[in-house]
Amino acid sequence: ITPAANQKETLNDLRINYAGLYDGLLTIETEYTSQAKYTQFSFINNILAVQEVMKAIRTRCPKTRYSFISGDDLKKYQEDVQAVINKYTGNFKSCTLEYIGTPATEANKIFYAALKVQFKDFVQTEYFKVYALA
């Protein structure tokens, strides 16, 4: 922030990420996405909610890969992934897993799916007025 311009405000208006130094520590102050317009992925709480689900899936799935050995085990593997997702459905308006694999991915034992989420209408910004009474 300079006398001529508030650069932080300009960067915010342009949705450009920036960092600042606080006590010698570089701190990222914004976490915008590459979306040109405001979307649900423009807000960090939604990004973190999806990342939390993906981390849980990636933690659990390697442990259950042994169950993805025969052709009939694809359904069991899908159920294992869905069980992880079910723990986080309360964070979303809806959260579903759609298997989009092909016979080729199945033959190569590749689990190919899409996680589809619809976000709740969370409050995106908070403004507080603070009054000091003497």
Phi, psi and chi 1 to 4 in degrees:
 res  aa     phi    psi   chi1   chi2   chi3   chi4
   1 ILE       -  120.1  -60.8  174.1      -      -
   2 THR  -117.5  167.0   64.4      -      -      -
   3 PRO   -60.7  -28.9  -23.7   32.6      -      -
   4 ALA   -82.3  -31.2      -      -      -      -
   5 ALA  -158.7  153.9      -      -      -      -
   6 ASN   -98.3   94.7 -176.3  -20.6      -      -
   7 GLN   -65.2  -34.5  -65.6  172.6  -16.8      -
   8 LYS   -63.4  -41.9  -72.6 -176.0  176.5 -175.5
   9 GLU   -64.7  -40.9 -172.4  174.7  -61.0      -
  10 THR   -63.0  -44.9  -57.7      -      -      -
  11 LEU   -63.1  -39.6  -68.7  171.0      -      -
  12 ASN   -63.0  -45.2  -92.2  -34.4      -      -
  13 ASP   -61.3  -35.0  -68.5  -16.2      -      -
  14 LEU   -86.6   -2.2  -65.2  172.6      -      -
  15 ARG    58.5   46.7  -58.7 -175.5   44.9   68.9
  16 ILE  -108.1  130.9  -62.0  171.9      -      -
  17 ASN   -69.2  144.5  -68.8  -40.8      -      -
  18 TYR  -146.7  162.4   61.5   88.3      -      -
  19 ALA  -127.8  159.6      -      -      -      -
  20 GLY  -136.1  161.4      -      -      -      -
  21 LEU   -99.1  123.8  -78.0  173.9      -      -
  22 TYR  -125.5  115.1  -66.7   96.3      -      -
  23 ASP    52.2   39.7  -65.5  -33.3      -      -
  24 GLY    78.3    4.4      -      -      -      -
  25 LEU  -107.4  122.2  179.9   65.7      -      -
  26 LEU   -70.9  124.0 -177.4   66.7      -      -
  27 THR  -127.8  124.7  -54.7      -      -      -
  28 ILE   -73.8  125.4  -64.2  175.0      -      -
  29 GLU   -96.6  -21.2  -64.6 -170.5   38.2      -
  30 THR  -133.8  156.3   56.2      -      -      -
  31 GLU  -140.2   64.8  -66.3 -171.7   31.3      -
  32 TYR   -77.4  156.4  -68.3  117.1      -      -
  33 THR   -96.3 -178.6   66.2      -      -      -
  34 SER   -82.3    4.8   61.3      -      -      -
  35 GLN   -68.9  132.5  -54.3  -62.5  -40.3      -
  36 ALA   -71.0  -35.4      -      -      -      -
  37 LYS  -111.1  163.3  -64.9 -177.2  177.4 -178.3
  38 TYR   -66.3  120.9  -74.8   97.9      -      -
  39 THR  -126.7  178.8   67.8      -      -      -
  40 GLN   -64.6  -25.8  -70.1  -63.9  -22.0      -
  41 PHE   -83.8    8.0  -88.6  129.4      -      -
  42 SER   -82.9   -6.9  -61.0      -      -      -
  43 PHE  -118.5  133.0  -56.8   99.9      -      -
  44 ILE   -61.9  -33.9 -169.9   64.3      -      -
  45 ASN   -62.9  -35.4   58.7  -51.4      -      -
  46 ASN   -72.7  -39.8  -69.2  -22.7      -      -
  47 ILE   -62.3  -45.5  -66.5  169.7      -      -
  48 LEU   -65.3  -35.1  -67.8  174.9      -      -
  49 ALA   -64.0  -42.7      -      -      -      -
  50 VAL   -69.0  -41.3  171.2      -      -      -
  51 GLN   -62.2  -34.9  -73.7  179.0  -24.0      -
  52 GLU   -62.9  -42.3 -176.9  178.7   25.6      -
  53 VAL   -65.3  -46.7  173.9      -      -      -
  54 MET   -62.9  -38.2  -68.5  -52.0  -56.9      -
  55 LYS   -64.4  -41.9 -179.0  179.2  179.0 -174.1
  56 ALA   -64.2  -40.6      -      -      -      -
  57 ILE   -64.5  -45.5  -69.3  170.8      -      -
  58 ARG   -69.1  -23.4  -71.6 -175.7  178.1  131.3
  59 THR   -78.2  -41.4  -60.2      -      -      -
  60 ARG   -77.9  -42.6  175.3   72.5  179.5  137.8
  61 CYS   -60.0  -43.2  -72.2      -      -      -
  62 PRO   -59.1  -27.0  -26.2   35.3      -      -
  63 LYS   -73.7  -23.4  -64.8  175.3 -175.8  174.9
  64 THR  -107.5    8.3   59.0      -      -      -
  65 ARG   -61.7  -28.0  -81.9 -162.5 -174.3  135.9
  66 TYR   -57.4  -25.8   66.0   88.7      -      -
  67 SER   -81.5   -3.0   68.7      -      -      -
  68 PHE  -105.8   48.8 -161.3   23.2      -      -
  69 ILE   -99.0  -50.0  -63.8  170.7      -      -
  70 SER   -98.9  167.5   69.1      -      -      -
  71 GLY   -60.2  -30.0      -      -      -      -
  72 ASP   -78.7  -12.2  -63.6  -24.0      -      -
  73 ASP   -82.4   -7.0  -68.7  -27.2      -      -
  74 LEU   -58.9  -42.1  174.6   61.5      -      -
  75 LYS   -62.0  -42.6 -174.8  170.2  175.5   59.3
  76 LYS   -63.2  -41.2  172.2   66.4  174.1  129.2
  77 TYR   -64.0  -42.8 -166.0   78.5      -      -
  78 GLN   -60.8  -40.8  -74.8  175.7  -67.9      -
  79 GLU   -64.0  -38.8  -70.0  170.3   -1.3      -
  80 ASP   -62.4  -44.0  -71.7  -17.4      -      -
  81 VAL   -66.3  -42.4  174.0      -      -      -
  82 GLN   -62.9  -35.3 -171.0   61.8   49.5      -
  83 ALA   -62.2  -38.1      -      -      -      -
  84 VAL   -66.3  -45.7  172.5      -      -      -
  85 ILE   -62.6  -37.1  -68.1  169.9      -      -
  86 ASN   -59.4  -28.0  -70.6  -15.5      -      -
  87 LYS   -67.6  -22.1  -66.4  178.1 -174.5  176.7
  88 TYR  -111.7    3.4  -63.6   92.9      -      -
  89 THR   -64.1  -24.3   54.6      -      -      -
  90 GLY   -65.7  -18.2      -      -      -      -
  91 ASN   -82.8   -7.1  -64.2  -19.6      -      -
  92 PHE  -129.9  158.6  -56.7   97.2      -      -
  93 LYS   -67.5  -41.8 -164.7  172.8 -164.0  176.5
  94 SER  -152.2  150.1   70.3      -      -      -
  95 CYS  -149.5  113.0 -177.6      -      -      -
  96 THR  -132.6  155.5   58.1      -      -      -
  97 LEU  -112.5  127.7 -178.8   75.7      -      -
  98 GLU  -119.1  118.4 -179.4 -179.8  -39.1      -
  99 TYR   -75.3  124.5 -176.8   70.9      -      -
 100 ILE  -122.7   21.5   54.8  176.6      -      -
 101 GLY   -68.6  165.8      -      -      -      -
 102 THR  -118.3  170.5   62.8      -      -      -
 103 PRO   -57.0  -31.7  -28.8   36.2      -      -
 104 ALA   -68.1  -41.9      -      -      -      -
 105 THR   -68.5  -37.3   57.2      -      -      -
 106 GLU   -64.6  -42.3  -73.2 -178.1   30.5      -
 107 ALA   -63.4  -31.1      -      -      -      -
 108 ASN   -93.7    9.0  -70.7  -52.5      -      -
 109 LYS    58.9   43.2  -55.6  -64.9 -175.1 -169.2
 110 ILE  -108.5  121.4  -62.2  170.0      -      -
 111 PHE   -87.2  114.6 -174.3   74.5      -      -
 112 TYR  -122.1  110.5 -170.2   38.5      -      -
 113 ALA  -144.6  164.6      -      -      -      -
 114 ALA  -121.5  134.4      -      -      -      -
 115 LEU   -94.4  119.3 -178.8   66.3      -      -
 116 LYS  -110.9  122.4  -65.9 -173.7  175.0 -173.3
 117 VAL  -124.1  146.2  -63.4      -      -      -
 118 GLN  -124.1  126.5 -174.7  177.7   11.5      -
 119 PHE   -86.1  150.9  -62.7  103.1      -      -
 120 LYS   -73.0  161.2  -70.5 -177.6  177.2 -179.7
 121 ASP   -87.3   73.7 -167.6   17.2      -      -
 122 PHE   -71.0  156.5  -73.2  110.3      -      -
 123 VAL   -66.8  130.5  172.0      -      -      -
 124 GLN   -98.1  -23.1  -57.5  -63.0  -10.4      -
 125 THR  -143.7  147.5  -54.9      -      -      -
 126 GLU  -123.1  137.3  -63.5   85.2   17.4      -
 127 TYR  -124.0  131.2  -68.2   97.4      -      -
 128 PHE  -122.9  138.3  -63.7   98.7      -      -
 129 LYS  -105.1  128.9  -73.6 -174.1  177.9 -177.1
 130 VAL  -114.6  125.0  178.4      -      -      -
 131 TYR  -114.3  135.1  -63.7   95.7      -      -
 132 ALA  -108.7  120.0      -      -      -      -
 133 LEU  -103.2  134.4  -56.6  174.2      -      -
 134 ALA   -97.1      -      -      -      -      -
